[in-house]
Amino acid sequence: MILAGVHNLDHLTADGVDDVPDEMYDNIQVRNARSYYIHPEYNSISDEHDIAVLELDEPLTLTDYVQPACLPDGVYKEVERRW
């Protein structure tokens, strides 16, 4: 699965990802998304709850540019925004 900000999904195209610098092309791994889950309270104006999880059709290879993300265990603690 891929963890991404929902706003990142706007940059996906049928051919892959647009606006990628030439030097990054060697690090791109193309997969199809089986399904995706967007936070139900995502707000595109404020970018609050800007998170999505994509389930891929094939695993990714871990590299310096592709790393696992640690997801919470279901216990959520409200934190104060400082910006």
Secondary structure, DSSP 8 states (H G I E B T S, - for coil): -EEE-GGGGGGEETTEESS--GGGGGG-----EEEEEE-TT--TTT-TT--EEEEESS-----SS--------S---------
